[in-house]
Amino acid sequence: MTKKKNFPLRIDPKLYEVLQVWAKDEFRSVNSHVEFLLKEAAKKAGRFPKDGENNK
């Protein structure tokens, strides 16, 4: 298993509340939901390999 990078994140409290509810609705922790959202955005922008593609 790959070790994940830790870093502090400052976020608007109102946005955090939205993420908390959204994560709960998706049965995820806030941390894993933020990672999921960022990964999906990176894939959509062509910055991250889509599932099944080799890392460049």
DOGUBA-970076 format. One record per atom (N, C-alpha, C): residue number from 1; residue in three letters; atom name; x, y, z. Coordinates in nm, 2 decimals. Layout:
+-----+-----+------+--------+--------+--------+
!   n ! res ! atom !   east !  north !     up !
+-----+-----+------+--------+--------+--------+
! NUM ! ala !   CA !      X !      Y !      Z !
...
+-----+-----+------+--------+--------+--------+
//
This chain:
+-----+-----+------+--------+--------+--------+
!   n ! res ! atom !   east !  north !     up !
+-----+-----+------+--------+--------+--------+
!   1 ! met !    N !   0.08 !  -0.12 !   0.00 !
!   1 ! met !   CA !   0.00 !   0.00 !   0.00 !
!   1 ! met !    C !   0.09 !   0.12 !   0.00 !
!   2 ! thr !    N !   0.05 !   0.22 !  -0.08 !
!   2 ! thr !   CA !   0.13 !   0.34 !  -0.09 !
!   2 ! thr !    C !   0.10 !   0.43 !   0.03 !
!   3 ! lys !    N !   0.20 !   0.49 !   0.08 !
!   3 ! lys !   CA !   0.18 !   0.58 !   0.19 !
!   3 ! lys !    C !   0.13 !   0.71 !   0.14 !
!   4 ! lys !    N !   0.03 !   0.77 !   0.20 !
!   4 ! lys !   CA !  -0.02 !   0.90 !   0.16 !
!   4 ! lys !    C !   0.05 !   1.01 !   0.22 !
!   5 ! lys !    N !   0.05 !   1.12 !   0.14 !
!   5 ! lys !   CA !   0.12 !   1.25 !   0.18 !
!   5 ! lys !    C !   0.02 !   1.32 !   0.27 !
!   6 ! asn !    N !   0.07 !   1.37 !   0.39 !
!   6 ! asn !   CA !   0.00 !   1.45 !   0.48 !
!   6 ! asn !    C !   0.03 !   1.60 !   0.46 !
!   7 ! phe !    N !  -0.07 !   1.68 !   0.47 !
!   7 ! phe !   CA !  -0.04 !   1.83 !   0.46 !
!   7 ! phe !    C !  -0.16 !   1.90 !   0.52 !
!   8 ! pro !    N !  -0.13 !   2.02 !   0.58 !
!   8 ! pro !   CA !  -0.24 !   2.09 !   0.64 !
!   8 ! pro !    C !  -0.32 !   2.16 !   0.53 !
!   9 ! leu !    N !  -0.45 !   2.17 !   0.56 !
!   9 ! leu !   CA !  -0.54 !   2.24 !   0.46 !
!   9 ! leu !    C !  -0.63 !   2.34 !   0.54 !
!  10 ! arg !    N !  -0.62 !   2.46 !   0.50 !
!  10 ! arg !   CA !  -0.70 !   2.56 !   0.56 !
!  10 ! arg !    C !  -0.82 !   2.58 !   0.46 !
!  11 ! ile !    N !  -0.94 !   2.57 !   0.52 !
!  11 ! ile !   CA !  -1.06 !   2.57 !   0.44 !
!  11 ! ile !    C !  -1.17 !   2.65 !   0.51 !
!  12 ! asp !    N !  -1.25 !   2.72 !   0.43 !
!  12 ! asp !   CA !  -1.36 !   2.80 !   0.49 !
!  12 ! asp !    C !  -1.45 !   2.71 !   0.57 !
!  13 ! pro !    N !  -1.49 !   2.75 !   0.69 !
!  13 ! pro !   CA !  -1.58 !   2.67 !   0.77 !
!  13 ! pro !    C !  -1.71 !   2.63 !   0.71 !
!  14 ! lys !    N !  -1.77 !   2.72 !   0.63 !
!  14 ! lys !   CA !  -1.90 !   2.69 !   0.56 !
!  14 ! lys !    C !  -1.88 !   2.58 !   0.46 !
!  15 ! leu !    N !  -1.77 !   2.59 !   0.38 !
!  15 ! leu !   CA !  -1.74 !   2.49 !   0.28 !
!  15 ! leu !    C !  -1.71 !   2.35 !   0.35 !
!  16 ! tyr !    N !  -1.64 !   2.35 !   0.47 !
!  16 ! tyr !   CA !  -1.62 !   2.23 !   0.54 !
!  16 ! tyr !    C !  -1.75 !   2.17 !   0.58 !
!  17 ! glu !    N !  -1.85 !   2.25 !   0.63 !
!  17 ! glu !   CA !  -1.98 !   2.19 !   0.66 !
!  17 ! glu !    C !  -2.05 !   2.13 !   0.54 !
!  18 ! val !    N !  -2.04 !   2.19 !   0.43 !
!  18 ! val !   CA !  -2.09 !   2.13 !   0.31 !
!  18 ! val !    C !  -2.03 !   2.00 !   0.28 !
!  19 ! leu !    N !  -1.89 !   2.00 !   0.28 !
!  19 ! leu !   CA !  -1.82 !   1.87 !   0.26 !
!  19 ! leu !    C !  -1.85 !   1.76 !   0.36 !
!  20 ! gln !    N !  -1.88 !   1.80 !   0.48 !
!  20 ! gln !   CA !  -1.91 !   1.70 !   0.59 !
!  20 ! gln !    C !  -2.04 !   1.63 !   0.55 !
!  21 ! val !    N !  -2.14 !   1.71 !   0.51 !
!  21 ! val !   CA !  -2.27 !   1.65 !   0.48 !
!  21 ! val !    C !  -2.26 !   1.57 !   0.35 !
!  22 ! trp !    N !  -2.19 !   1.62 !   0.25 !
!  22 ! trp !   CA !  -2.17 !   1.55 !   0.13 !
!  22 ! trp !    C !  -2.10 !   1.42 !   0.15 !
!  23 ! ala !    N !  -1.99 !   1.42 !   0.22 !
!  23 ! ala !   CA !  -1.92 !   1.30 !   0.25 !
!  23 ! ala !    C !  -2.01 !   1.20 !   0.32 !
!  24 ! lys !    N !  -2.08 !   1.24 !   0.42 !
!  24 ! lys !   CA !  -2.17 !   1.15 !   0.49 !
!  24 ! lys !    C !  -2.27 !   1.09 !   0.40 !
!  25 ! asp !    N !  -2.33 !   1.17 !   0.31 !
!  25 ! asp !   CA !  -2.42 !   1.12 !   0.21 !
!  25 ! asp !    C !  -2.36 !   1.01 !   0.12 !
!  26 ! glu !    N !  -2.23 !   1.02 !   0.10 !
!  26 ! glu !   CA !  -2.16 !   0.92 !   0.01 !
!  26 ! glu !    C !  -2.09 !   0.81 !   0.09 !
!  27 ! phe !    N !  -2.11 !   0.81 !   0.22 !
!  27 ! phe !   CA !  -2.05 !   0.71 !   0.31 !
!  27 ! phe !    C !  -1.90 !   0.72 !   0.31 !
!  28 ! arg !    N !  -1.85 !   0.84 !   0.31 !
!  28 ! arg !   CA !  -1.70 !   0.86 !   0.32 !
!  28 ! arg !    C !  -1.67 !   0.95 !   0.43 !
!  29 ! ser !    N !  -1.54 !   0.95 !   0.47 !
!  29 ! ser !   CA !  -1.49 !   1.05 !   0.56 !
!  29 ! ser !    C !  -1.47 !   1.18 !   0.48 !
!  30 ! val !    N !  -1.46 !   1.29 !   0.55 !
!  30 ! val !   CA !  -1.44 !   1.42 !   0.48 !
!  30 ! val !    C !  -1.30 !   1.41 !   0.40 !
!  31 ! asn !    N !  -1.20 !   1.36 !   0.47 !
!  31 ! asn !   CA !  -1.07 !   1.34 !   0.40 !
!  31 ! asn !    C !  -1.08 !   1.26 !   0.27 !
!  32 ! ser !    N !  -1.14 !   1.15 !   0.28 !
!  32 ! ser !   CA !  -1.15 !   1.06 !   0.16 !
!  32 ! ser !    C !  -1.23 !   1.12 !   0.05 !
!  33 ! his !    N !  -1.34 !   1.20 !   0.09 !
!  33 ! his !   CA !  -1.42 !   1.26 !  -0.01 !
!  33 ! his !    C !  -1.35 !   1.38 !  -0.08 !
!  34 ! val !    N !  -1.27 !   1.45 !   0.00 !
!  34 ! val !   CA !  -1.19 !   1.56 !  -0.06 !
!  34 ! val !    C !  -1.09 !   1.50 !  -0.16 !
!  35 ! glu !    N !  -1.03 !   1.39 !  -0.12 !
!  35 ! glu !   CA !  -0.93 !   1.32 !  -0.21 !
!  35 ! glu !    C !  -1.00 !   1.27 !  -0.34 !
!  36 ! phe !    N !  -1.12 !   1.21 !  -0.32 !
!  36 ! phe !   CA !  -1.20 !   1.17 !  -0.43 !
!  36 ! phe !    C !  -1.24 !   1.28 !  -0.53 !
!  37 ! leu !    N !  -1.28 !   1.39 !  -0.47 !
!  37 ! leu !   CA !  -1.32 !   1.51 !  -0.56 !
!  37 ! leu !    C !  -1.20 !   1.57 !  -0.63 !
!  38 ! leu !    N !  -1.09 !   1.58 !  -0.56 !
!  38 ! leu !   CA !  -0.97 !   1.63 !  -0.63 !
!  38 ! leu !    C !  -0.92 !   1.54 !  -0.74 !
!  39 ! lys !    N !  -0.92 !   1.41 !  -0.71 !
!  39 ! lys !   CA !  -0.88 !   1.31 !  -0.81 !
!  39 ! lys !    C !  -0.97 !   1.32 !  -0.94 !
!  40 ! glu !    N !  -1.10 !   1.32 !  -0.91 !
!  40 ! glu !   CA !  -1.19 !   1.33 !  -1.03 !
!  40 ! glu !    C !  -1.17 !   1.46 !  -1.11 !
!  41 ! ala !    N !  -1.15 !   1.57 !  -1.04 !
!  41 ! ala !   CA !  -1.12 !   1.70 !  -1.11 !
!  41 ! ala !    C !  -0.99 !   1.69 !  -1.19 !
!  42 ! ala !    N !  -0.89 !   1.63 !  -1.13 !
!  42 ! ala !   CA !  -0.76 !   1.61 !  -1.20 !
!  42 ! ala !    C !  -0.78 !   1.53 !  -1.32 !
!  43 ! lys !    N !  -0.86 !   1.42 !  -1.31 !
!  43 ! lys !   CA !  -0.88 !   1.33 !  -1.43 !
!  43 ! lys !    C !  -0.96 !   1.41 !  -1.54 !
!  44 ! lys !    N !  -1.06 !   1.48 !  -1.50 !
!  44 ! lys !   CA !  -1.14 !   1.56 !  -1.59 !
!  44 ! lys !    C !  -1.06 !   1.66 !  -1.67 !
!  45 ! ala !    N !  -0.96 !   1.72 !  -1.60 !
!  45 ! ala !   CA !  -0.87 !   1.82 !  -1.65 !
!  45 ! ala !    C !  -0.75 !   1.76 !  -1.73 !
!  46 ! gly !    N !  -0.75 !   1.63 !  -1.74 !
!  46 ! gly !   CA !  -0.64 !   1.56 !  -1.81 !
!  46 ! gly !    C !  -0.51 !   1.56 !  -1.74 !
!  47 ! arg !    N !  -0.51 !   1.59 !  -1.61 !
!  47 ! arg !   CA !  -0.39 !   1.60 !  -1.53 !
!  47 ! arg !    C !  -0.35 !   1.47 !  -1.45 !
!  48 ! phe !    N !  -0.44 !   1.37 !  -1.45 !
!  48 ! phe !   CA !  -0.43 !   1.25 !  -1.38 !
!  48 ! phe !    C !  -0.47 !   1.14 !  -1.47 !
!  49 ! pro !    N !  -0.40 !   1.03 !  -1.47 !
!  49 ! pro !   CA !  -0.44 !   0.92 !  -1.56 !
!  49 ! pro !    C !  -0.58 !   0.86 !  -1.51 !
!  50 ! lys !    N !  -0.66 !   0.83 !  -1.61 !
!  50 ! lys !   CA !  -0.79 !   0.77 !  -1.57 !
!  50 ! lys !    C !  -0.77 !   0.63 !  -1.53 !
!  51 ! asp !    N !  -0.86 !   0.57 !  -1.46 !
!  51 ! asp !   CA !  -0.85 !   0.43 !  -1.42 !
!  51 ! asp !    C !  -0.81 !   0.34 !  -1.54 !
!  52 ! gly !    N !  -0.71 !   0.25 !  -1.51 !
!  52 ! gly !   CA !  -0.67 !   0.16 !  -1.61 !
!  52 ! gly !    C !  -0.55 !   0.21 !  -1.70 !
!  53 ! glu !    N !  -0.52 !   0.34 !  -1.69 !
!  53 ! glu !   CA !  -0.41 !   0.39 !  -1.77 !
!  53 ! glu !    C !  -0.29 !   0.39 !  -1.69 !
!  54 ! asn !    N !  -0.17 !   0.38 !  -1.76 !
!  54 ! asn !   CA !  -0.04 !   0.38 !  -1.69 !
!  54 ! asn !    C !  -0.01 !   0.52 !  -1.65 !
!  55 ! asn !    N !   0.06 !   0.53 !  -1.53 !
!  55 ! asn !   CA !   0.10 !   0.67 !  -1.49 !
!  55 ! asn !    C !   0.21 !   0.72 !  -1.58 !
!  56 ! lys !    N !   0.21 !   0.84 !  -1.61 !
!  56 ! lys !   CA !   0.31 !   0.90 !  -1.70 !
!  56 ! lys !    C !   0.42 !   0.96 !  -1.62 !
+-----+-----+------+--------+--------+--------+
//
